[in-house]
């Protein structure tokens, strides 16, 4: 097991890496997705998603206390054997690679639609892969610092959305539970994809300086994401009519077209250009974790070489196959189910296994 103390991350970095990962691409279409399931009652599903993610997060932190100086792969190797660890490394590799690919495609399609309609998607993806390699090759410590910078630079974004409240129709939110509780519970399933990212704690934990704060920090991280989702969803619900909001693929961007300043007409143009920084908070960690799992699985080479190979593979895949928005939406629905199993069910199963394993082992030693 290698030492992770040489690349420590602070509690703030730990919080922001997870929250920026969650807020990235899931932020854009969430109001529409919730409205499709439960109308303007969809915002009530966000606290349910927060509660589920928080419980799963605490289970993840509890699991990592059984092997605090290693990642989840080291823990599985210690308690389940080498082959189980290799299987887990393969699963995490594929999972994070798909998340990274999904992030690239969504970002490229959004930029092409709103900013550069005549530019090829594969060229946009190439431009995104360059900073991915430049930042990701330095590991989680630099990723933590990058997340801090992105969070600091993003503090102006809520102020822009607040200006749209002068057009708000608050009666859109009433009455609450228009069609009962069932649509809200159905919409809660939609919150799985936006809350993906809590599993990063499996890999961040050994780098964390103050591990005793891991549980409270990940709760804070989920709360930040929940507040951001709740704010933008309510703003969209009171701005658009209940029947209108589902007509837009990205209502979070479309609402920007109504904002004008004396010094700027199209606010959405610099917004999308800036939002690429936030988008990158899902590509870069995903690609780094995938390269880490690949290096761990093969047992040779460092993460940098594997990251370079994965970047080339992503670029070639986009050159030969360019999915549409509809195909990306189907992929997101697929990742919604897979993510629930890996990030919500798996931690609970691991925790149950470790509790039973340690108790049996303790009885045998008595």
Secondary structure per residue as TSV (DSSP state, phi and psi in degrees):
chain	resnum	aa	ss	phi	psi
A	1	X	-	360.0	126.9
A	2	X	-	-84.1	159.3
A	3	X	-	-81.3	133.0
A	4	X	-	-102.2	0.8
A	5	X	G	-71.7	-17.3
A	6	X	G	-73.8	-16.3
A	7	X	G	-126.7	66.8
A	8	X	-	-74.1	154.1
A	9	X	B	-126.2	147.9
A	10	X	-	-82.0	170.2
A	11	X	H	-63.5	-39.8
A	12	X	H	-63.4	-42.9
A	13	X	H	-63.2	-40.8
A	14	X	H	-58.1	-43.5
A	15	X	H	-65.0	-47.7
A	16	X	H	-74.8	-31.9
A	17	X	H	-60.4	-43.0
A	18	X	H	-72.9	-45.7
A	19	X	H	-68.4	-40.3
A	20	X	H	-68.4	-33.2
A	21	X	H	-60.7	-44.2
A	22	X	H	-68.9	-41.1
A	23	X	H	-77.0	-19.1
A	24	X	T	-52.2	-98.1
A	25	X	T	-79.7	-24.2
A	26	X	H	-68.1	-15.1
A	27	X	H	-70.8	-32.1
A	28	X	H	-71.3	-44.8
A	29	X	H	-107.6	3.6
A	30	X	H	-58.3	-46.6
A	31	X	H	-57.5	-40.6
A	32	X	H	-66.1	-43.7
A	33	X	H	-63.3	-40.4
A	34	X	H	-69.0	-38.5
A	35	X	H	-65.8	-33.8
A	36	X	H	-63.0	-35.7
A	37	X	H	-85.0	-40.5
A	38	X	H	-138.0	17.3
A	39	X	G	62.9	-146.4
A	40	X	G	-76.6	-0.8
A	41	X	G	-84.6	-1.3
A	42	X	T	-60.2	-27.6
A	43	X	T	-63.3	-22.4
A	44	X	H	-69.4	-16.8
A	45	X	H	-77.8	-18.6
A	46	X	H	-65.2	-47.4
A	47	X	H	-61.0	-31.1
A	48	X	H	-66.1	-43.7
A	49	X	H	-61.8	-39.0
A	50	X	H	-63.0	-43.5
A	51	X	H	-63.1	-44.4
A	52	X	H	-64.1	-42.7
A	53	X	H	-65.9	-36.4
A	54	X	H	-66.7	-43.6
A	55	X	H	-61.2	-45.6
A	56	X	H	-63.5	-38.5
A	57	X	H	-63.0	-43.6
A	58	X	H	-65.4	-34.1
A	59	X	H	-65.3	-39.6
A	60	X	H	-62.1	-46.6
A	61	X	H	-63.6	-40.0
A	62	X	H	-64.4	-39.4
A	63	X	H	-60.6	-43.2
A	64	X	H	-69.8	-18.2
A	65	X	G	-68.3	-16.6
A	66	X	G	-76.2	-17.3
A	67	X	G	-152.3	69.9
A	68	X	T	-67.0	-18.2
A	69	X	T	-98.6	11.8
A	70	X	S	-142.7	167.3
A	71	X	-	-79.2	-177.7
A	72	X	H	-62.3	-31.1
A	73	X	H	-68.6	-39.6
A	74	X	H	-65.4	-38.3
A	75	X	H	-64.6	-46.7
A	76	X	H	-64.0	-38.2
A	77	X	H	-62.1	-38.3
A	78	X	H	-70.5	-40.9
A	79	X	H	-100.9	-17.5
A	80	X	H	-125.8	-15.3
A	81	X	-	110.6	167.7
A	82	X	H	-66.3	-44.0
A	83	X	H	-68.4	-34.7
A	84	X	H	-64.9	-39.3
A	85	X	H	-66.1	-39.8
A	86	X	H	-66.0	-38.7
A	87	X	H	-63.9	-42.2
A	88	X	H	-63.6	-40.9
A	89	X	H	-61.3	-40.4
A	90	X	H	-64.8	-42.2
A	91	X	H	-64.8	-47.2
A	92	X	H	-64.8	-36.3
A	93	X	H	-59.9	-51.1
A	94	X	H	-64.3	-42.0
A	95	X	H	-61.7	-50.2
A	96	X	H	-72.5	-30.9
A	97	X	H	-65.0	-40.5
A	98	X	H	-67.2	-40.1
A	99	X	H	-61.6	-42.8
A	100	X	H	-64.3	-44.8
A	101	X	H	-60.0	-44.0
A	102	X	H	-60.1	-42.5
A	103	X	H	-63.6	-41.6
A	104	X	H	-62.3	-46.0
A	105	X	H	-65.4	-46.3
A	106	X	H	-60.1	-46.4
A	107	X	H	-62.7	-43.7
A	108	X	H	-64.0	-43.1
A	109	X	H	-66.3	-39.1
A	110	X	H	-65.1	-45.0
A	111	X	H	-64.4	-41.4
A	112	X	H	-64.7	-40.8
A	113	X	H	-68.3	-43.1
A	114	X	H	-99.3	-27.4
A	115	X	T	-117.8	-49.7
A	116	X	-	-127.0	73.4
A	117	X	T	-66.6	-22.9
A	118	X	T	-96.6	1.7
A	119	X	S	-90.4	139.0
A	120	X	-	-69.4	145.3
A	121	X	H	-62.5	-37.9
A	122	X	H	-67.7	-28.5
A	123	X	H	-70.9	-40.2
A	124	X	H	-63.5	-41.4
A	125	X	H	-63.8	-40.0
A	126	X	H	-60.2	-41.8
A	127	X	H	-64.6	-29.4
A	128	X	H	-80.0	-30.4
A	129	X	H	-71.4	-28.7
A	130	X	H	-61.8	-53.3
A	131	X	H	-66.1	-26.0
A	132	X	H	-59.2	-48.2
A	133	X	H	-68.8	-41.0
A	134	X	H	-63.1	-36.9
A	135	X	H	-89.3	-44.6
A	136	X	H	-65.6	-27.1
A	137	X	T	-66.5	-17.4
A	138	X	T	-92.9	-1.6
A	139	X	-	91.0	-174.5
A	140	X	H	-70.3	-26.2
A	141	X	H	-63.2	-46.2
A	142	X	H	-68.9	-35.3
A	143	X	H	-61.3	-38.3
A	144	X	H	-63.5	-42.4
A	145	X	H	-66.1	-38.8
A	146	X	H	-63.1	-41.4
A	147	X	H	-63.6	-36.7
A	148	X	H	-61.4	-44.5
A	149	X	H	-64.4	-44.9
A	150	X	H	-62.5	-43.2
A	151	X	H	-62.6	-40.8
A	152	X	H	-66.0	-42.0
A	153	X	H	-71.7	-15.1
A	154	X	T	-94.4	2.1
A	155	X	T	-65.0	-20.5
A	156	X	T	-80.1	-18.9
A	157	X	H	-59.9	-46.7
A	158	X	H	-59.1	-31.8
A	159	X	H	-65.0	-34.7
A	160	X	H	-66.0	-42.7
A	161	X	H	-71.1	-30.0
A	162	X	H	-62.1	-30.4
A	163	X	G	-65.3	-20.1
A	164	X	G	-77.4	-11.1
A	165	X	G	-68.4	-13.6
A	166	X	G	-69.1	-15.4
A	167	X	G	-101.9	12.2
A	168	X	-	-72.1	143.9
A	169	X	-	-120.2	91.9
A	170	X	G	-67.7	-19.8
A	171	X	G	-68.1	-14.0
A	172	X	G	-59.9	-26.0
A	173	X	G	-83.6	-10.5
A	174	X	-	-106.2	151.5
A	175	X	S	-76.5	159.4
A	176	X	S	-78.4	145.8
A	177	X	S	55.6	54.5
A	178	X	T	-58.5	-41.0
A	179	X	T	-114.5	21.4
A	180	X	-	94.9	-170.9
A	181	X	S	-85.1	-26.8
A	182	X	H	-56.6	-46.9
A	183	X	H	-61.5	-35.0
A	184	X	H	-65.9	-44.1
A	185	X	H	-65.1	-35.4
A	186	X	H	-66.1	-37.8
A	187	X	H	-69.6	-22.3
A	188	X	H	-61.4	-27.9
A	189	X	T	-64.3	-29.3
A	190	X	T	-66.6	-21.5
A	191	X	H	-78.8	-5.6
A	192	X	H	-64.4	-51.6
A	193	X	H	-60.8	-46.8
A	194	X	H	-63.0	-23.9
A	195	X	T	-95.5	2.9
A	196	X	T	-63.4	143.9
A	197	X	T	129.3	-15.6
A	198	X	G	-64.9	-23.2
A	199	X	G	-68.1	-14.2
A	200	X	G	-57.4	-26.5
A	201	X	H	-60.3	-27.2
A	202	X	H	-59.9	-30.3
A	203	X	H	-105.1	-23.0
A	204	X	H	-81.8	-29.0
A	205	X	G	-54.6	-47.7
A	206	X	G	-65.3	-20.4
A	207	X	G	-85.4	-16.0
A	208	X	B	-67.7	130.0
A	209	X	S	-70.1	-50.5
A	210	X	-	-105.6	84.6
A	211	X	G	-66.9	-22.2
A	212	X	G	-68.1	-15.3
A	213	X	G	-99.2	6.2
A	214	X	H	-61.2	-42.3
A	215	X	H	-65.5	-50.4
A	216	X	H	-65.5	-34.5
A	217	X	H	-66.9	-40.7
A	218	X	H	-73.6	-28.0
A	219	X	H	-65.9	-42.2
A	220	X	H	-61.8	-41.9
A	221	X	H	-60.1	-48.0
A	222	X	H	-63.4	-35.3
A	223	X	H	-67.4	-40.2
A	224	X	H	-59.9	-46.4
A	225	X	H	-62.0	-42.7
A	226	X	H	-62.6	-43.2
A	227	X	H	-62.9	-42.1
A	228	X	H	-63.3	-45.3
A	229	X	H	-64.6	-42.0
A	230	X	H	-64.7	-42.2
A	231	X	H	-64.2	-49.2
A	232	X	H	-70.5	-32.3
A	233	X	H	-67.7	-45.4
A	234	X	H	-64.2	-39.5
A	235	X	H	-62.4	-43.8
A	236	X	H	-67.3	-38.5
A	237	X	H	-66.7	-35.9
A	238	X	H	-86.3	-14.4
A	239	X	H	-88.6	-51.2
A	240	X	S	-85.2	155.5
A	241	X	-	-74.9	157.6
A	242	X	T	-57.5	-31.5
A	243	X	T	-87.4	-16.0
A	244	X	T	-89.1	-32.3
A	245	X	G	-63.9	-30.5
A	246	X	G	-76.5	-6.5
A	247	X	G	-82.3	-10.5
A	248	X	-	-109.6	132.0
A	249	X	T	-67.1	-41.2
A	250	X	T	-128.4	74.9
A	251	X	H	-60.3	-25.4
A	252	X	H	-64.7	-31.8
A	253	X	H	-86.9	-41.4
A	254	X	H	-58.9	-35.6
A	255	X	G	-63.2	-22.5
A	256	X	G	-67.8	-23.1
A	257	X	G	-66.5	-17.6
A	258	X	G	-89.9	-6.4
A	259	X	-	-95.0	127.9
A	260	X	-	-135.6	143.6
A	261	X	B	-122.7	161.0
A	262	X	T	-62.4	-30.7
A	263	X	T	-96.9	0.4
A	264	X	B	-157.0	128.7
A	265	X	S	-90.4	-57.1
A	266	X	-	-96.2	92.6
A	267	X	H	-68.8	-28.0
A	268	X	H	-66.7	-23.3
A	269	X	H	-67.5	-57.4
A	270	X	H	-66.1	-27.4
A	271	X	H	-63.1	-47.8
A	272	X	H	-65.9	-40.8
A	273	X	H	-59.7	-41.5
A	274	X	H	-71.8	-36.6
A	275	X	H	-65.3	-13.3
A	276	X	H	-59.5	-31.9
A	277	X	H	-61.9	-42.2
A	278	X	H	-70.4	-40.2
A	279	X	H	-54.8	-41.7
A	280	X	H	-64.1	-16.4
A	281	X	H	-73.4	-4.1
A	282	X	H	-105.3	-36.2
A	283	X	H	-65.9	-51.4
A	284	X	H	-65.6	-50.7
A	285	X	H	-60.7	-39.2
A	286	X	H	-62.1	-45.3
A	287	X	H	-67.2	-37.3
A	288	X	H	-67.1	-46.1
A	289	X	H	-63.1	-38.7
A	290	X	H	-62.7	-41.4
A	291	X	H	-68.4	-36.3
A	292	X	H	-63.0	-45.5
A	293	X	H	-64.8	-38.0
A	294	X	H	-63.8	-45.5
A	295	X	H	-64.5	-39.4
A	296	X	H	-66.7	-39.2
A	297	X	H	-67.2	-44.5
A	298	X	H	-81.3	-21.1
A	299	X	T	71.9	20.2
A	300	X	-	-152.1	152.0
A	301	X	S	79.4	157.6
A	302	X	-	-96.3	172.6
A	303	X	H	-62.1	-29.8
A	304	X	H	-60.3	-46.4
A	305	X	H	-64.8	-42.3
A	306	X	H	-65.7	-37.4
A	307	X	H	-62.9	-41.8
A	308	X	H	-61.7	-42.9
A	309	X	H	-64.3	-42.0
A	310	X	H	-66.3	-37.4
A	311	X	H	-62.6	-42.7
A	312	X	H	-63.7	-41.5
A	313	X	H	-63.7	-41.9
A	314	X	H	-62.4	-43.7
A	315	X	H	-62.0	-46.5
A	316	X	H	-64.4	-36.0
A	317	X	H	-64.4	-36.8
A	318	X	H	-74.7	-30.6
A	319	X	H	-63.4	-42.5
A	320	X	H	-92.9	-16.1
A	321	X	-	-147.2	117.8
A	322	X	-	-119.0	99.8
A	323	X	-	-70.7	156.1
A	324	X	-	-92.3	178.0
A	325	X	H	-62.1	-37.8
A	326	X	H	-65.7	-39.7
A	327	X	H	-68.5	-36.6
A	328	X	H	-65.4	-38.3
A	329	X	H	-64.0	-38.2
A	330	X	H	-66.1	-38.4
A	331	X	H	-63.7	-40.7
A	332	X	H	-62.5	-40.4
A	333	X	H	-64.0	-38.5
A	334	X	H	-64.9	-43.9
A	335	X	H	-69.4	-23.0
A	336	X	H	-61.7	-44.2
A	337	X	H	-72.9	-45.2
A	338	X	H	-64.0	-42.8
A	339	X	H	-62.2	-35.5
A	340	X	H	-63.2	-41.4
A	341	X	I	-66.9	-46.8
A	342	X	I	-75.7	-39.3
A	343	X	I	-99.1	-17.1
A	344	X	I	-114.2	-44.9
A	345	X	I	-81.1	-45.8
A	346	X	H	-57.3	-46.2
A	347	X	H	-58.9	-39.5
A	348	X	H	-65.2	-41.0
A	349	X	H	-66.9	-41.7
A	350	X	H	-62.5	-43.3
A	351	X	H	-63.1	-44.1
A	352	X	H	-61.2	-42.5
A	353	X	H	-62.0	-45.4
A	354	X	H	-66.0	-38.0
A	355	X	H	-63.9	-47.0
A	356	X	H	-65.1	-43.2
A	357	X	H	-60.8	-47.6
A	358	X	H	-67.1	-34.9
A	359	X	H	-68.7	-42.1
A	360	X	H	-64.0	-42.0
A	361	X	H	-65.6	-37.4
A	362	X	H	-65.9	-39.8
A	363	X	H	-66.4	-35.7
A	364	X	H	-68.9	-27.5
A	365	X	H	-84.0	-12.7
A	366	X	-	-79.0	360.0
